[in-house]
Amino acid sequence: MCTTNIFGKLFLLLVSLVVLLELKPRSRQNTSSRSSFIRRDTRASRKRRLGRYFGSIDRSIFNSAQDCESKLQLFHDLVKIGLDIIRPLKLHVNDPPWVTAEFKTLIKARQKAFVQGDIEGYRHLWNITISE
């Protein structure tokens, strides 16, 4: 059983909290050590604007959909459009571009030599990391 009343209740829920999960394919050849994360804009003004967007949607458009799957797809598309336009994704990168995976491995090996008391190995790895 699928009714538009369910979608009306979901819209009321979405005014306060929006979570949209999608699977994204991962690249298996990631040689970069740059860690990054993606966040949506979390300012209160953007949340209120998103709430106004959801409140302004005419819920009668769900009546035009014929089955539950098409209603769910329509609902998903409306939420995604609202999120992408009003609360866009921002990419945050933690490492500078010159810090590669190999460079981080050298630093870890250098620190390990220092902790173990291998002063000669530490100095050797220190010279290599300085020249990088």
Chimera marker file (.cmm) of the C-alpha trace (Angstrom):
<marker_set name="trace">
<marker id="1" x="0.000" y="0.000" z="0.000" r="1" g="1" b="0" radius="0.5"/>
<marker id="2" x="1.421" y="3.324" z="-1.053" r="1" g="1" b="0" radius="0.5"/>
<marker id="3" x="-0.279" y="6.624" z="-0.453" r="1" g="1" b="0" radius="0.5"/>
<marker id="4" x="0.763" y="10.228" z="-0.824" r="1" g="1" b="0" radius="0.5"/>
<marker id="5" x="-0.056" y="10.725" z="2.872" r="1" g="1" b="0" radius="0.5"/>
<marker id="6" x="3.182" y="8.902" z="3.685" r="1" g="1" b="0" radius="0.5"/>
<marker id="7" x="5.099" y="11.357" z="1.511" r="1" g="1" b="0" radius="0.5"/>
<marker id="8" x="3.440" y="14.287" z="3.264" r="1" g="1" b="0" radius="0.5"/>
<marker id="9" x="4.661" y="12.976" z="6.610" r="1" g="1" b="0" radius="0.5"/>
<marker id="10" x="8.132" y="12.424" z="5.163" r="1" g="1" b="0" radius="0.5"/>
<marker id="11" x="8.235" y="16.024" z="3.951" r="1" g="1" b="0" radius="0.5"/>
<marker id="12" x="7.501" y="17.193" z="7.484" r="1" g="1" b="0" radius="0.5"/>
<marker id="13" x="10.371" y="15.051" z="8.734" r="1" g="1" b="0" radius="0.5"/>
<marker id="14" x="12.706" y="16.390" z="6.079" r="1" g="1" b="0" radius="0.5"/>
<marker id="15" x="12.195" y="19.976" z="7.170" r="1" g="1" b="0" radius="0.5"/>
<marker id="16" x="14.211" y="19.252" z="10.311" r="1" g="1" b="0" radius="0.5"/>
<marker id="17" x="16.636" y="16.569" z="9.122" r="1" g="1" b="0" radius="0.5"/>
<marker id="18" x="17.776" y="15.472" z="5.689" r="1" g="1" b="0" radius="0.5"/>
<marker id="19" x="19.909" y="12.410" z="5.088" r="1" g="1" b="0" radius="0.5"/>
<marker id="20" x="20.446" y="11.129" z="1.570" r="1" g="1" b="0" radius="0.5"/>
<marker id="21" x="22.694" y="8.116" z="1.092" r="1" g="1" b="0" radius="0.5"/>
<marker id="22" x="23.961" y="7.063" z="-2.295" r="1" g="1" b="0" radius="0.5"/>
<marker id="23" x="26.554" y="4.504" z="-3.304" r="1" g="1" b="0" radius="0.5"/>
<marker id="24" x="29.546" y="5.882" z="-5.168" r="1" g="1" b="0" radius="0.5"/>
<marker id="25" x="32.070" y="3.736" z="-7.034" r="1" g="1" b="0" radius="0.5"/>
<marker id="26" x="35.594" y="3.843" z="-5.572" r="1" g="1" b="0" radius="0.5"/>
<marker id="27" x="38.691" y="4.090" z="-7.665" r="1" g="1" b="0" radius="0.5"/>
<marker id="28" x="41.028" y="1.169" z="-7.000" r="1" g="1" b="0" radius="0.5"/>
<marker id="29" x="44.050" y="3.027" z="-8.351" r="1" g="1" b="0" radius="0.5"/>
<marker id="30" x="44.180" y="5.810" z="-5.779" r="1" g="1" b="0" radius="0.5"/>
<marker id="31" x="47.893" y="6.581" z="-5.428" r="1" g="1" b="0" radius="0.5"/>
<marker id="32" x="47.345" y="9.908" z="-3.739" r="1" g="1" b="0" radius="0.5"/>
<marker id="33" x="47.545" y="10.073" z="0.020" r="1" g="1" b="0" radius="0.5"/>
<marker id="34" x="45.409" y="13.179" z="0.135" r="1" g="1" b="0" radius="0.5"/>
<marker id="35" x="42.554" y="12.506" z="2.451" r="1" g="1" b="0" radius="0.5"/>
<marker id="36" x="39.435" y="14.426" z="1.652" r="1" g="1" b="0" radius="0.5"/>
<marker id="37" x="35.875" y="14.561" z="2.790" r="1" g="1" b="0" radius="0.5"/>
<marker id="38" x="32.712" y="16.035" z="1.401" r="1" g="1" b="0" radius="0.5"/>
<marker id="39" x="30.203" y="17.943" z="3.513" r="1" g="1" b="0" radius="0.5"/>
<marker id="40" x="27.062" y="19.863" z="2.900" r="1" g="1" b="0" radius="0.5"/>
<marker id="41" x="26.649" y="23.462" z="4.006" r="1" g="1" b="0" radius="0.5"/>
<marker id="42" x="25.308" y="23.268" z="7.575" r="1" g="1" b="0" radius="0.5"/>
<marker id="43" x="24.475" y="26.901" z="8.252" r="1" g="1" b="0" radius="0.5"/>
<marker id="44" x="21.098" y="27.474" z="9.887" r="1" g="1" b="0" radius="0.5"/>
<marker id="45" x="20.034" y="29.817" z="7.070" r="1" g="1" b="0" radius="0.5"/>
<marker id="46" x="20.568" y="27.026" z="4.536" r="1" g="1" b="0" radius="0.5"/>
<marker id="47" x="18.552" y="24.591" z="6.664" r="1" g="1" b="0" radius="0.5"/>
<marker id="48" x="15.659" y="27.061" z="6.852" r="1" g="1" b="0" radius="0.5"/>
<marker id="49" x="15.853" y="27.656" z="3.108" r="1" g="1" b="0" radius="0.5"/>
<marker id="50" x="15.737" y="23.897" z="2.493" r="1" g="1" b="0" radius="0.5"/>
<marker id="51" x="12.695" y="23.659" z="4.788" r="1" g="1" b="0" radius="0.5"/>
<marker id="52" x="10.950" y="26.372" z="2.772" r="1" g="1" b="0" radius="0.5"/>
<marker id="53" x="11.798" y="24.473" z="-0.427" r="1" g="1" b="0" radius="0.5"/>
<marker id="54" x="10.239" y="21.274" z="0.907" r="1" g="1" b="0" radius="0.5"/>
<marker id="55" x="7.204" y="23.198" z="2.138" r="1" g="1" b="0" radius="0.5"/>
<marker id="56" x="6.673" y="24.812" z="-1.253" r="1" g="1" b="0" radius="0.5"/>
<marker id="57" x="6.540" y="21.541" z="-3.206" r="1" g="1" b="0" radius="0.5"/>
<marker id="58" x="3.070" y="20.694" z="-4.453" r="1" g="1" b="0" radius="0.5"/>
<marker id="59" x="2.401" y="17.219" z="-3.069" r="1" g="1" b="0" radius="0.5"/>
<marker id="60" x="-0.264" y="16.519" z="-5.667" r="1" g="1" b="0" radius="0.5"/>
<marker id="61" x="2.508" y="15.665" z="-8.149" r="1" g="1" b="0" radius="0.5"/>
<marker id="62" x="2.806" y="12.309" z="-6.395" r="1" g="1" b="0" radius="0.5"/>
<marker id="63" x="-0.728" y="11.476" z="-7.610" r="1" g="1" b="0" radius="0.5"/>
<marker id="64" x="0.560" y="11.488" z="-11.180" r="1" g="1" b="0" radius="0.5"/>
<marker id="65" x="2.964" y="8.635" z="-10.394" r="1" g="1" b="0" radius="0.5"/>
<marker id="66" x="1.448" y="5.237" z="-10.960" r="1" g="1" b="0" radius="0.5"/>
<marker id="67" x="3.221" y="2.922" z="-8.508" r="1" g="1" b="0" radius="0.5"/>
<marker id="68" x="5.236" y="3.119" z="-5.314" r="1" g="1" b="0" radius="0.5"/>
<marker id="69" x="8.588" y="2.843" z="-7.054" r="1" g="1" b="0" radius="0.5"/>
<marker id="70" x="7.908" y="5.781" z="-9.354" r="1" g="1" b="0" radius="0.5"/>
<marker id="71" x="6.647" y="7.828" z="-6.367" r="1" g="1" b="0" radius="0.5"/>
<marker id="72" x="9.790" y="6.960" z="-4.448" r="1" g="1" b="0" radius="0.5"/>
<marker id="73" x="11.976" y="7.906" z="-7.422" r="1" g="1" b="0" radius="0.5"/>
<marker id="74" x="10.136" y="11.218" z="-7.747" r="1" g="1" b="0" radius="0.5"/>
<marker id="75" x="10.582" y="11.839" z="-4.019" r="1" g="1" b="0" radius="0.5"/>
<marker id="76" x="14.292" y="10.981" z="-4.237" r="1" g="1" b="0" radius="0.5"/>
<marker id="77" x="14.772" y="13.330" z="-7.196" r="1" g="1" b="0" radius="0.5"/>
<marker id="78" x="13.029" y="16.214" z="-5.403" r="1" g="1" b="0" radius="0.5"/>
<marker id="79" x="15.167" y="15.754" z="-2.284" r="1" g="1" b="0" radius="0.5"/>
<marker id="80" x="18.374" y="15.487" z="-4.328" r="1" g="1" b="0" radius="0.5"/>
<marker id="81" x="17.571" y="18.621" z="-6.332" r="1" g="1" b="0" radius="0.5"/>
<marker id="82" x="16.859" y="20.565" z="-3.150" r="1" g="1" b="0" radius="0.5"/>
<marker id="83" x="20.057" y="19.399" z="-1.489" r="1" g="1" b="0" radius="0.5"/>
<marker id="84" x="22.251" y="20.022" z="-4.523" r="1" g="1" b="0" radius="0.5"/>
<marker id="85" x="20.936" y="23.524" z="-5.137" r="1" g="1" b="0" radius="0.5"/>
<marker id="86" x="20.374" y="24.835" z="-1.611" r="1" g="1" b="0" radius="0.5"/>
<marker id="87" x="23.003" y="22.901" z="0.368" r="1" g="1" b="0" radius="0.5"/>
<marker id="88" x="25.751" y="22.101" z="-2.144" r="1" g="1" b="0" radius="0.5"/>
<marker id="89" x="28.570" y="19.687" z="-1.437" r="1" g="1" b="0" radius="0.5"/>
<marker id="90" x="31.939" y="21.137" z="-0.442" r="1" g="1" b="0" radius="0.5"/>
<marker id="91" x="35.196" y="19.238" z="-0.842" r="1" g="1" b="0" radius="0.5"/>
<marker id="92" x="37.727" y="19.598" z="1.984" r="1" g="1" b="0" radius="0.5"/>
<marker id="93" x="41.264" y="18.339" z="1.457" r="1" g="1" b="0" radius="0.5"/>
<marker id="94" x="43.509" y="17.740" z="4.460" r="1" g="1" b="0" radius="0.5"/>
<marker id="95" x="46.945" y="17.214" z="2.905" r="1" g="1" b="0" radius="0.5"/>
<marker id="96" x="48.856" y="19.546" z="0.598" r="1" g="1" b="0" radius="0.5"/>
<marker id="97" x="49.256" y="18.254" z="-2.956" r="1" g="1" b="0" radius="0.5"/>
<marker id="98" x="52.997" y="17.569" z="-2.581" r="1" g="1" b="0" radius="0.5"/>
<marker id="99" x="52.438" y="15.044" z="0.244" r="1" g="1" b="0" radius="0.5"/>
<marker id="100" x="52.262" y="11.687" z="-1.543" r="1" g="1" b="0" radius="0.5"/>
<marker id="101" x="51.741" y="8.192" z="-0.196" r="1" g="1" b="0" radius="0.5"/>
<marker id="102" x="55.441" y="7.409" z="-0.664" r="1" g="1" b="0" radius="0.5"/>
<marker id="103" x="56.429" y="10.521" z="1.289" r="1" g="1" b="0" radius="0.5"/>
<marker id="104" x="54.136" y="9.564" z="4.160" r="1" g="1" b="0" radius="0.5"/>
<marker id="105" x="55.621" y="6.045" z="4.171" r="1" g="1" b="0" radius="0.5"/>
<marker id="106" x="59.118" y="7.541" z="4.461" r="1" g="1" b="0" radius="0.5"/>
<marker id="107" x="58.050" y="9.730" z="7.374" r="1" g="1" b="0" radius="0.5"/>
<marker id="108" x="56.464" y="6.753" z="9.162" r="1" g="1" b="0" radius="0.5"/>
<marker id="109" x="59.618" y="4.680" z="8.677" r="1" g="1" b="0" radius="0.5"/>
<marker id="110" x="61.739" y="7.571" z="9.960" r="1" g="1" b="0" radius="0.5"/>
<marker id="111" x="59.564" y="7.963" z="13.066" r="1" g="1" b="0" radius="0.5"/>
<marker id="112" x="59.649" y="4.206" z="13.683" r="1" g="1" b="0" radius="0.5"/>
<marker id="113" x="63.463" y="4.227" z="13.530" r="1" g="1" b="0" radius="0.5"/>
<marker id="114" x="63.528" y="7.122" z="15.995" r="1" g="1" b="0" radius="0.5"/>
<marker id="115" x="61.201" y="5.367" z="18.453" r="1" g="1" b="0" radius="0.5"/>
<marker id="116" x="63.238" y="2.160" z="18.266" r="1" g="1" b="0" radius="0.5"/>
<marker id="117" x="66.459" y="4.083" z="18.948" r="1" g="1" b="0" radius="0.5"/>
<marker id="118" x="68.005" y="3.400" z="15.532" r="1" g="1" b="0" radius="0.5"/>
<marker id="119" x="69.803" y="6.753" z="15.230" r="1" g="1" b="0" radius="0.5"/>
<marker id="120" x="71.756" y="5.801" z="12.092" r="1" g="1" b="0" radius="0.5"/>
<marker id="121" x="68.598" y="4.615" z="10.289" r="1" g="1" b="0" radius="0.5"/>
<marker id="122" x="66.743" y="7.695" z="11.503" r="1" g="1" b="0" radius="0.5"/>
<marker id="123" x="69.406" y="10.044" z="10.102" r="1" g="1" b="0" radius="0.5"/>
<marker id="124" x="69.459" y="8.174" z="6.786" r="1" g="1" b="0" radius="0.5"/>
<marker id="125" x="65.660" y="8.384" z="6.415" r="1" g="1" b="0" radius="0.5"/>
<marker id="126" x="65.724" y="12.001" z="7.591" r="1" g="1" b="0" radius="0.5"/>
<marker id="127" x="68.133" y="12.891" z="4.773" r="1" g="1" b="0" radius="0.5"/>
<marker id="128" x="65.907" y="11.130" z="2.243" r="1" g="1" b="0" radius="0.5"/>
<marker id="129" x="62.745" y="12.925" z="3.439" r="1" g="1" b="0" radius="0.5"/>
<marker id="130" x="64.510" y="16.290" z="3.384" r="1" g="1" b="0" radius="0.5"/>
<marker id="131" x="65.622" y="15.757" z="-0.222" r="1" g="1" b="0" radius="0.5"/>
<marker id="132" x="62.116" y="14.774" z="-1.335" r="1" g="1" b="0" radius="0.5"/>
<link id1="1" id2="2" r="1" g="1" b="0" radius="0.2"/>
<link id1="2" id2="3" r="1" g="1" b="0" radius="0.2"/>
<link id1="3" id2="4" r="1" g="1" b="0" radius="0.2"/>
<link id1="4" id2="5" r="1" g="1" b="0" radius="0.2"/>
<link id1="5" id2="6" r="1" g="1" b="0" radius="0.2"/>
<link id1="6" id2="7" r="1" g="1" b="0" radius="0.2"/>
<link id1="7" id2="8" r="1" g="1" b="0" radius="0.2"/>
<link id1="8" id2="9" r="1" g="1" b="0" radius="0.2"/>
<link id1="9" id2="10" r="1" g="1" b="0" radius="0.2"/>
<link id1="10" id2="11" r="1" g="1" b="0" radius="0.2"/>
<link id1="11" id2="12" r="1" g="1" b="0" radius="0.2"/>
<link id1="12" id2="13" r="1" g="1" b="0" radius="0.2"/>
<link id1="13" id2="14" r="1" g="1" b="0" radius="0.2"/>
<link id1="14" id2="15" r="1" g="1" b="0" radius="0.2"/>
<link id1="15" id2="16" r="1" g="1" b="0" radius="0.2"/>
<link id1="16" id2="17" r="1" g="1" b="0" radius="0.2"/>
<link id1="17" id2="18" r="1" g="1" b="0" radius="0.2"/>
<link id1="18" id2="19" r="1" g="1" b="0" radius="0.2"/>
<link id1="19" id2="20" r="1" g="1" b="0" radius="0.2"/>
<link id1="20" id2="21" r="1" g="1" b="0" radius="0.2"/>
<link id1="21" id2="22" r="1" g="1" b="0" radius="0.2"/>
<link id1="22" id2="23" r="1" g="1" b="0" radius="0.2"/>
<link id1="23" id2="24" r="1" g="1" b="0" radius="0.2"/>
<link id1="24" id2="25" r="1" g="1" b="0" radius="0.2"/>
<link id1="25" id2="26" r="1" g="1" b="0" radius="0.2"/>
<link id1="26" id2="27" r="1" g="1" b="0" radius="0.2"/>
<link id1="27" id2="28" r="1" g="1" b="0" radius="0.2"/>
<link id1="28" id2="29" r="1" g="1" b="0" radius="0.2"/>
<link id1="29" id2="30" r="1" g="1" b="0" radius="0.2"/>
<link id1="30" id2="31" r="1" g="1" b="0" radius="0.2"/>
<link id1="31" id2="32" r="1" g="1" b="0" radius="0.2"/>
<link id1="32" id2="33" r="1" g="1" b="0" radius="0.2"/>
<link id1="33" id2="34" r="1" g="1" b="0" radius="0.2"/>
<link id1="34" id2="35" r="1" g="1" b="0" radius="0.2"/>
<link id1="35" id2="36" r="1" g="1" b="0" radius="0.2"/>
<link id1="36" id2="37" r="1" g="1" b="0" radius="0.2"/>
<link id1="37" id2="38" r="1" g="1" b="0" radius="0.2"/>
<link id1="38" id2="39" r="1" g="1" b="0" radius="0.2"/>
<link id1="39" id2="40" r="1" g="1" b="0" radius="0.2"/>
<link id1="40" id2="41" r="1" g="1" b="0" radius="0.2"/>
<link id1="41" id2="42" r="1" g="1" b="0" radius="0.2"/>
<link id1="42" id2="43" r="1" g="1" b="0" radius="0.2"/>
<link id1="43" id2="44" r="1" g="1" b="0" radius="0.2"/>
<link id1="44" id2="45" r="1" g="1" b="0" radius="0.2"/>
<link id1="45" id2="46" r="1" g="1" b="0" radius="0.2"/>
<link id1="46" id2="47" r="1" g="1" b="0" radius="0.2"/>
<link id1="47" id2="48" r="1" g="1" b="0" radius="0.2"/>
<link id1="48" id2="49" r="1" g="1" b="0" radius="0.2"/>
<link id1="49" id2="50" r="1" g="1" b="0" radius="0.2"/>
<link id1="50" id2="51" r="1" g="1" b="0" radius="0.2"/>
<link id1="51" id2="52" r="1" g="1" b="0" radius="0.2"/>
<link id1="52" id2="53" r="1" g="1" b="0" radius="0.2"/>
<link id1="53" id2="54" r="1" g="1" b="0" radius="0.2"/>
<link id1="54" id2="55" r="1" g="1" b="0" radius="0.2"/>
<link id1="55" id2="56" r="1" g="1" b="0" radius="0.2"/>
<link id1="56" id2="57" r="1" g="1" b="0" radius="0.2"/>
<link id1="57" id2="58" r="1" g="1" b="0" radius="0.2"/>
<link id1="58" id2="59" r="1" g="1" b="0" radius="0.2"/>
<link id1="59" id2="60" r="1" g="1" b="0" radius="0.2"/>
<link id1="60" id2="61" r="1" g="1" b="0" radius="0.2"/>
<link id1="61" id2="62" r="1" g="1" b="0" radius="0.2"/>
<link id1="62" id2="63" r="1" g="1" b="0" radius="0.2"/>
<link id1="63" id2="64" r="1" g="1" b="0" radius="0.2"/>
<link id1="64" id2="65" r="1" g="1" b="0" radius="0.2"/>
<link id1="65" id2="66" r="1" g="1" b="0" radius="0.2"/>
<link id1="66" id2="67" r="1" g="1" b="0" radius="0.2"/>
<link id1="67" id2="68" r="1" g="1" b="0" radius="0.2"/>
<link id1="68" id2="69" r="1" g="1" b="0" radius="0.2"/>
<link id1="69" id2="70" r="1" g="1" b="0" radius="0.2"/>
<link id1="70" id2="71" r="1" g="1" b="0" radius="0.2"/>
<link id1="71" id2="72" r="1" g="1" b="0" radius="0.2"/>
<link id1="72" id2="73" r="1" g="1" b="0" radius="0.2"/>
<link id1="73" id2="74" r="1" g="1" b="0" radius="0.2"/>
<link id1="74" id2="75" r="1" g="1" b="0" radius="0.2"/>
<link id1="75" id2="76" r="1" g="1" b="0" radius="0.2"/>
<link id1="76" id2="77" r="1" g="1" b="0" radius="0.2"/>
<link id1="77" id2="78" r="1" g="1" b="0" radius="0.2"/>
<link id1="78" id2="79" r="1" g="1" b="0" radius="0.2"/>
<link id1="79" id2="80" r="1" g="1" b="0" radius="0.2"/>
<link id1="80" id2="81" r="1" g="1" b="0" radius="0.2"/>
<link id1="81" id2="82" r="1" g="1" b="0" radius="0.2"/>
<link id1="82" id2="83" r="1" g="1" b="0" radius="0.2"/>
<link id1="83" id2="84" r="1" g="1" b="0" radius="0.2"/>
<link id1="84" id2="85" r="1" g="1" b="0" radius="0.2"/>
<link id1="85" id2="86" r="1" g="1" b="0" radius="0.2"/>
<link id1="86" id2="87" r="1" g="1" b="0" radius="0.2"/>
<link id1="87" id2="88" r="1" g="1" b="0" radius="0.2"/>
<link id1="88" id2="89" r="1" g="1" b="0" radius="0.2"/>
<link id1="89" id2="90" r="1" g="1" b="0" radius="0.2"/>
<link id1="90" id2="91" r="1" g="1" b="0" radius="0.2"/>
<link id1="91" id2="92" r="1" g="1" b="0" radius="0.2"/>
<link id1="92" id2="93" r="1" g="1" b="0" radius="0.2"/>
<link id1="93" id2="94" r="1" g="1" b="0" radius="0.2"/>
<link id1="94" id2="95" r="1" g="1" b="0" radius="0.2"/>
<link id1="95" id2="96" r="1" g="1" b="0" radius="0.2"/>
<link id1="96" id2="97" r="1" g="1" b="0" radius="0.2"/>
<link id1="97" id2="98" r="1" g="1" b="0" radius="0.2"/>
<link id1="98" id2="99" r="1" g="1" b="0" radius="0.2"/>
<link id1="99" id2="100" r="1" g="1" b="0" radius="0.2"/>
<link id1="100" id2="101" r="1" g="1" b="0" radius="0.2"/>
<link id1="101" id2="102" r="1" g="1" b="0" radius="0.2"/>
<link id1="102" id2="103" r="1" g="1" b="0" radius="0.2"/>
<link id1="103" id2="104" r="1" g="1" b="0" radius="0.2"/>
<link id1="104" id2="105" r="1" g="1" b="0" radius="0.2"/>
<link id1="105" id2="106" r="1" g="1" b="0" radius="0.2"/>
<link id1="106" id2="107" r="1" g="1" b="0" radius="0.2"/>
<link id1="107" id2="108" r="1" g="1" b="0" radius="0.2"/>
<link id1="108" id2="109" r="1" g="1" b="0" radius="0.2"/>
<link id1="109" id2="110" r="1" g="1" b="0" radius="0.2"/>
<link id1="110" id2="111" r="1" g="1" b="0" radius="0.2"/>
<link id1="111" id2="112" r="1" g="1" b="0" radius="0.2"/>
<link id1="112" id2="113" r="1" g="1" b="0" radius="0.2"/>
<link id1="113" id2="114" r="1" g="1" b="0" radius="0.2"/>
<link id1="114" id2="115" r="1" g="1" b="0" radius="0.2"/>
<link id1="115" id2="116" r="1" g="1" b="0" radius="0.2"/>
<link id1="116" id2="117" r="1" g="1" b="0" radius="0.2"/>
<link id1="117" id2="118" r="1" g="1" b="0" radius="0.2"/>
<link id1="118" id2="119" r="1" g="1" b="0" radius="0.2"/>
<link id1="119" id2="120" r="1" g="1" b="0" radius="0.2"/>
<link id1="120" id2="121" r="1" g="1" b="0" radius="0.2"/>
<link id1="121" id2="122" r="1" g="1" b="0" radius="0.2"/>
<link id1="122" id2="123" r="1" g="1" b="0" radius="0.2"/>
<link id1="123" id2="124" r="1" g="1" b="0" radius="0.2"/>
<link id1="124" id2="125" r="1" g="1" b="0" radius="0.2"/>
<link id1="125" id2="126" r="1" g="1" b="0" radius="0.2"/>
<link id1="126" id2="127" r="1" g="1" b="0" radius="0.2"/>
<link id1="127" id2="128" r="1" g="1" b="0" radius="0.2"/>
<link id1="128" id2="129" r="1" g="1" b="0" radius="0.2"/>
<link id1="129" id2="130" r="1" g="1" b="0" radius="0.2"/>
<link id1="130" id2="131" r="1" g="1" b="0" radius="0.2"/>
<link id1="131" id2="132" r="1" g="1" b="0" radius="0.2"/>
</marker_set>
